[in-house]
Amino acid sequence: MRFSNITLAAAMAAATFSLGCTPHEAGAHTATPEVQAVPVSQQSATPVETSTSSSTVTPASTQATAQAGAGSHPTPPVLDSLIKGTLPARGLYVFRFAANQRRLKHLIGIADSTEVNALIIDVKDEFGLNYEPTDPMVKKNAGTQVKARNLQALVDTIRAHGILPVARIVVFKDSVTARNNPDHTIRKADGTAWHDKKGQTWVNPYANAIWEYNFRVAEDAIKMGFGEIQFDYIRFPEPFKSLPQQVFPEQNGRTKPQVLAEFLQTARARFAKMGVRTTADIFGLVTTVGGALEVGQQWEHVSPNVDVVLPMVYPSHYPPGSFQLPHPNAAPYDVIHIAISRARERDEKLGIKDEHIRPWLQAFSLGKPAYGAHEIEEQKRAVYDSGYDGWVMWEPGSRYDKFLPALEKTFVSRKKNPPVPRPANRLD
């Protein structure tokens, strides 16, 4: 199969592959709209600037302070290296309802006793925030979902254990903000709101007010002590032919890949001033498709504008025949080795080296075979053979006990230098 010629529409036609239903959407809940957000000036292409060894969890801070700076939080030497990117991150995803003291105690215990050194926590998902904000603009779009109690105290505890707290922020699939801000949504040709196949509205990626809102959420996270900002849903919704055409106010002639790159570039510059790196989740298919996906993601536009790219190279999400593999889900090593090796080759052409790619690993079962410790070991081996040390695991309910046998007791660099070459004919 020649992936460089695959269009997103063709990939969607495969029965086992759908960009619109990734595990990153698992665990979603309904929410009710809040009140109108304060709009930001729309006259410019850029947004307006505004101003360790124990597994026992005792909050390192008992009162959240919204104005606390990054320097006021615990920063052991290992954590400092993780924040700066000189030590690769190996992490676990923590969904909204697992961000509580009881569940985090268990996850911190895993990190304390294994190679895991990062926790990716939902700060904002597609149904609102996971903390109580004080910024009026942010507060009005918080949503009504249950929120983590005293998230800053939990983050300080994570930091005190030398673990990197990563803030996952869902950006353009945001039903709460879309309902609250009808002037900043994707439209139909008649000017009314466009809806996806689930009936949800999406915010408009070209709207500067939406940029500013997400930047302020990220700044809140940094003030709470998060050491990395990880953006998810850096994309447009799928333009299925069965749905009305999408219309984008404020587009001003910019393509989808261009505006996503502008968003990431602006975010990276803004948060670098606060001493925090910016990362982004993208579809795994982006690593091997030569052009842009119809959702706007293209490797050469995303990669240069973030500190780390996190491709979702879940083997279960590749259709039969991908990389000449009859059943990609049954070949986790081959899928990830080929996909990440190709991403490294594209980065090298851009002059990007080092630990710039940190793939999401599949810690869930979707079809046969069921995934367990062996499949995690194979995925990790593929990452190391591709020339990287970092990875993160996605399990929608943040339950990782069945995968613990695949985790080493301490962090040891395993990446191959030089990397193991991928099969030359698998992308032909």
N, C-alpha and C positions, 0 to 999 in steps of 0.2 A: 504494500500500500504506500503510495507516495503522499506523505503527510503535507509536504510543501504546497500541494495543490488542493488540499481539502478545504472546503468552505465550511463555515460554522453550520450552515443549514444542512449540509450533507452529513456532518457528524451527528447532528440532532436526529437524523432519520434512523440511525442505528438504534435498535431496540434497547440496548443496554447502556446507552449514553445520553445524558441530558444535562446541559449546562444549567438549566433552570432548576435543577433539583439536586444540589450538592449537599453533602452532610453538613456543610456550614449553615444550612437552613433548618437542621434538625432541632427539635425542642422549641420551635417558635410558638408563641402564645398570642392571644388576642389582646388588643389594647384599646383604650378609648381616647379620643382626641383631647388635647389640651387647648389653651387659648392661643391667640395669634402671637407669632413671634415678632420681635422688633426687626424690621428689614434693614439691610445694610445697603449702602450706596451701590447702584448698579451701573455707574457710568464708566467704570474702569474694568480692564480685563483681569485685574488682581484685586483681591479682597481688601477691605479697609482694615488697617492694623489697629488693634485695641490692646488700649492697655488692659549558729552554724552547726553544731554537732548534735544538739538536742532536738528531739522531735516534739517537745512540749510547746504548745502555743500559748503564750501570754502576750496580749497586745503590747507592742513597744510604745505605742502612743494611745492614750485613752480619750483624747479629744481631737476631732478633726479641725484643722485650722486652714481655711480656704486660701489664705495668703501665704502659707508656708512655702519657702523656696526649696529647690531641690537639695541644697546643701544642708538643710535642717533635718534630714532623714538619715537613719543608719546606713553607712556605706562601708562594709568590710572590704579589704583589698580585692578579694575575688570578685565581689559585686562590681567594684570599680572597673575591673578588667572587662566584665560582661557589658557594662554600660558603654564603655569606649569601643567595644568590638574587638579587643585584642585577645579575648577568650571566646571561642565559639559557644553558642547557646544550644542546649538540648532541652526541649521543653515539653510540657503537657498543657493541653487546653483545659480551662476551667470555665464551665458555662455559668450563666447568671445565677442559678439557684444553688450552685456549689460554692459560690463566693461567700461562705459563712464560716464562723470559727470552727465548727465541728468538722465540716468537710475539708476545710483547708488544713486542719491539724493532720489529717491523714495524708493529704497530698504533700505537705511540707515534710512529713515523715518519710515519704518515698524519696523526695529530693535529698534529704539529709543522708539517706542510706544507699543512694545510687549515683549514677553519672548525671542524672537530671539536675539542671541548674537554673531553670527558668519556668515560670508559670504564666500562661497567657490567659488573662482574665477579661471577661465581657464587661467593658465600661459602658458601651452603647451598642445595642443590637438593633435589629430592624423594628423593634417595638418600643424604643425609648431608652432611657438612661438606667444605669444600675447603681446610682448614687444620688444623694440629695444635693443639687447645685445651689449656689447662692447668686451667680450671675443671672440677672433678670432675663436676658435673651435665652440663655440655656434653660433656665427653670421653666419657662413657658412651653418648652418642647420636651419636658421630661417624661411624659407618659404616665400611665397609672400602674405599670407592672410593679411587683414587689421589688424593693431595692435592698442592696447589701447594707447592713447596719454598720456604720462607722468604717467605711471602706479604707479611709486613710490609716486607721489603726491596724487593719489587716495587712495593708501594704507595708507598713513599717515593720510588722512582724516578719513578713516574707523577706524584707531587706536585711533584717537582723540575722537571719539564717544564711546570709550570703547568696540568696536566690534572686534572680532578675525578675521583677514584676513587669510584665508586658501588658499594655493597655490595648485590647482589641476594640476597634471603633468601626462599626458598620457605617458606611457613608451614604451612598446614593439609593439604597433600598431602605427607606425610612418612612413607614406608613404614618407615624405620628406627626412628624414635621410636614409631610405632604398634605395631610388633612388640615393642619393648622396654617399652612402657607399656600393657599391655592394659586397665588401669583407666581410661585416658584416650583411648579410641577411640570412634568412632561405633558404636552397637550395633544389633542387630535386636531385634524384640519379645521374643524368648526370652532376651535377655541376651548372646547370643554376638556376636562381631565381625561388623560389616557389611563387605561387600566390593564394590568397584565392578566394572564389566564386565571389567576387566583382572585381577581377583582381588586387588587391592590394598586394604589397610585404610587408613583416614584417621584422623588424630587429631581429637579432639572440639574444635571451636572454642569451646565453652563451658567447657572445662577450664582453670582458672587455672594449673595446672602447665605446660601447653603454652604458655600466654602467657609465663610466666616463662622457660622454656627459650629461646624465640625472642628475648626481650628480652636475655638474657645473650649469645646469639650476636651480636646487634647491638652490644652493648657491647664485645665482643671486637673486632668490626670497627672500631669507633670508636677503640679503643686502638691498633689497627694503623695507623690513619691514614686510614681511609675517611671521606670528607667528606659522604656522604649515605647514608641507609638507605632502600633500596627494597624494599618487601614485595611478593612475588608470591604467587599462590594465596591471596589474601584472599577466600576463598569456601568454600562447602560443595560437596560432590560433587553431580552431577546426580541427581535422584531419579527415575530411569527407572522407568516402571510395570512393566517386566519384572524389576525388582530388588525385594528386600524393603524394607519401610518403614524409614526411618532413625529411630533413637531416640537422643536426646541427654541423657545424664546431666548434671546441674548446670545445666540450662536455666533453671529458676526463672522460667518465664513470659516470658522474653525472646524476641523474634523474631530471625530470622537477621540482618536488616539492623541491628537494635539491637546485637547482640553484636559484629558486625564493626566498627560505629562505636565501640563501647566499647574494643575492642582498639586501634584506630588512635588514638583520643583519648589513651589511656593511654600508648601508645608515643611519641606526639608530645611529650607533656609531659615524659616521662622523658628523651628524647634531646635535647630543647631545652636542658636543663640542662648538656649536654655540648657544646653549640654546634653541633649537627648537625640538619639538617632530615630529616623523615620523608616519604616518598613511597609511592605504591601503584599497582600495575598492576591494571587492570580490563578486562573485556570491552568491546569497542567498542560493542556493542549497548546498553550501559548509558546511553550519551549520548543515545539517542533513544527508548528505552522509558520510558513515564511512570512505571510502578510498579517494584516490585522483581523482579528475575529470581529464578527458583526456587533459584538458588545463593546468594541472599542479597544480591547487589550491587544497590544503588540509589544513583543519583547524589546525591540530597539527604542520604543518610546517610554516604557516603564523602567527598565533596568538602570539607565543612567541617572534617573531622578530619585532614587531611593538608596538607602544605605544597605539594605538587604531585600532580596526578592524571595517570596515564599510561594513556590508553585505547588498547587494541590494535585500532585501526581498520584492520585489514588488509582491503583491498578483496576479496581472494579468499575471505574468510570471511562475506561477505554473500550471501544466496540471490538467485537471479534475481528481478527485480522490485523489489528493495529500492530505495527512493527513486525508484521508477518507472524504474529502469535495467535493461534486459534482461540485461546482463552486467556486474555491478559490478566484476569483476576487470579489465575492459577500460576502466574509467572511474575511475582512481585519484584524479584531481583532484576529481571530483564527489562521490565517496564521502566523502573526508576533509573536504572543505569543508563539506558538509552536516552530517556527524557532529560535527565540532569547533565549527562555528558554533552548533549546538544546545546543545552543552555550555557554550559561553560564555554563551548566553542564560540557561541555568539557573543558572550561577554568578552572573550579574548579579542575578538574583532573590534569591539568597542574600547579596548584598552583597559578593561575592568578585570581585576584579579582578586586574589585572597578570598576570604569567607563572605562572598557577596550573595551566595545562594544557600538557602536553608529550607529544604522541602518539607511539606506536610506529609507525614506517613499515615497510612491507613490502619487505625486501631479499632476497626469495626468490621462487621461482616455484611456483605451485600452480594448474595449469590454464593456459589460454591467455588472454592472450599471456604469453610468458616475460618476466620482469622484468629490466630493465637500467637504465642511467643515465637514460634518458628518463623511465621510470616514477618513479624517485626524484625527478627534477626536478619532475614534476607533483605528487607528494605534498608536497614542500617548498613549492611555490607555494600549494597548498591551505592549508597551515598558516599561511603568512604572510598570505594573504587572509582567514583567519579571525581574525586579530588577535594571533597569537603568533609568537615568534621561536625557541622551543625545539622540539627533536624528538630522537628516538633511533631508530636503525636496528636491526632484528632480522634477522640471518642466522645460522641455527642453528650453522653451523660456524665462524662469525666470519671469513669470507673475503669481503672487501669490494673487492678490486681491480677487479672488473668495474664497480663503481659509482663509482669515483674520478672519472670525467669529470663526474659530477653535483655534486661538491663544490667549493665556492669556495676560493680560496687563503687567504683570511683571513675572520674573523668580521665580517660587516656586518649591521646590523639591517635586516631586510626586511619586518617586519610592517606591515600596513596599518592606519592610524589616520585615519578610522574603518575598521573592517573592511568587506570586500566582503559585502553582504547575500547570504544563501543564497536559493535559489529558494523563494518562499513556499509553493508548492503541493506540494513534494516530500515533505512529511510528512503530507499529507492522506490 
